[in-house]
Amino acid sequence: TTSTDPFLAVRYLGLLPLYAGDEQPTTATLKAIIAETPYFAKSEAGSVGTMKVLQYPPNAPELTDVTFASSDPTIATVDSSTGAITAVANGTAYITATKGTLKAVCIVVLTGISP
């Protein structure tokens, strides 16, 4: 079953605590950030996609000043302000989004890329 509610999707994966019905947490304090797409796979060099992050709880203030970094820029690079990911070579890289002390990670697996 596919849901248009991204928080519903990550709750099914066990990444967020469930809350009853439509009840939303009342706090507006940002507790966590989550990768909207936690995994990208690509078999050619060039653009892979953009890492986007979701906030928890959903009624926290809008996310600003999120920065992005790649664990291995020889495999995949990422624009530090937009999260745009570019495939460079075969391998696995971890793209990390950071907002203050909060972090979210996206795994990028690249195969079949000619040198």
C-alpha positions in Angstrom: 0.0 0.0 0.0 1.4 3.4 -1.0 0.5 6.5 1.0 0.8 10.1 0.1 1.5 10.9 3.7 5.3 10.6 4.0 5.1 10.3 7.8 2.7 7.4 7.5 5.3 5.7 5.3 8.2 6.2 7.7 6.0 5.1 10.6 5.4 1.8 8.8 9.2 1.4 8.6 9.4 1.9 12.4 11.3 5.1 12.1 8.8 7.2 13.9 6.6 6.5 16.9 3.0 5.9 16.1 0.3 8.2 17.5 -3.3 7.4 17.7 -5.6 8.3 14.8 -5.1 11.8 13.5 -3.7 13.1 16.8 -0.7 15.2 16.2 2.0 15.9 18.7 1.2 19.4 20.2 4.8 20.5 20.6 6.4 22.6 17.9 9.9 21.7 18.9 11.9 20.0 16.1 12.7 16.5 17.4 14.1 14.7 14.3 14.8 15.0 10.6 14.3 12.0 8.3 15.4 11.3 4.8 12.3 11.4 2.5 14.0 8.9 0.2 16.5 6.9 2.3 18.0 5.0 -0.6 19.0 5.9 -4.2 20.5 3.4 -6.8 21.9 4.5 -10.1 23.7 2.7 -12.9 25.1 5.7 -14.9 27.1 8.8 -14.1 25.4 12.1 -13.6 22.4 13.3 -11.6 21.0 10.8 -9.1 18.3 12.9 -7.4 17.9 15.3 -4.5 18.0 14.3 -0.8 15.0 15.9 0.9 14.4 15.8 4.6 11.1 15.6 6.5 10.7 17.1 10.0 9.2 15.5 13.1 6.8 16.4 14.4 5.1 17.6 11.3 4.0 20.8 13.0 7.5 21.9 13.9 8.8 25.1 12.3 9.7 24.8 8.7 13.2 23.4 8.1 15.8 26.0 7.2 19.6 25.9 7.1 19.9 22.2 6.5 23.4 21.3 5.1 24.3 18.2 3.2 27.6 16.2 2.9 28.9 13.1 1.2 30.9 10.4 3.0 32.8 9.8 -0.2 32.9 12.5 -2.9 34.8 10.2 -5.2 31.6 8.1 -5.4 28.9 10.7 -5.1 28.9 14.4 -4.6 26.2 16.5 -3.0 25.4 20.2 -3.2 25.8 21.3 0.4 22.8 23.6 0.4 20.3 22.0 -2.0 21.0 18.2 -1.4 21.3 17.6 -5.2 23.3 14.3 -5.6 25.6 13.5 -8.5 27.0 10.0 -9.3 30.7 10.0 -9.9 31.9 6.3 -9.7 30.8 2.8 -8.7 30.4 2.3 -5.0 28.4 3.3 -1.9 28.3 6.8 -0.4 26.3 8.1 2.6 24.7 11.5 2.2 24.1 13.2 5.5 21.7 16.1 6.1 22.4 18.1 9.2 20.3 20.6 11.1 22.0 21.7 14.3 22.6 18.4 16.2 20.0 16.5 14.2 21.1 14.2 11.3 19.4 12.2 8.6 21.2 9.7 6.3 20.5 8.6 2.7 22.4 5.7 1.1 23.5 6.0 -2.5 24.6 2.8 -4.3 26.2 3.3 -7.7 26.9 0.4 -10.1 27.7 0.0 -13.8 29.3 3.4 -14.2 32.1 3.4 -16.8 35.3 5.1 -15.6 
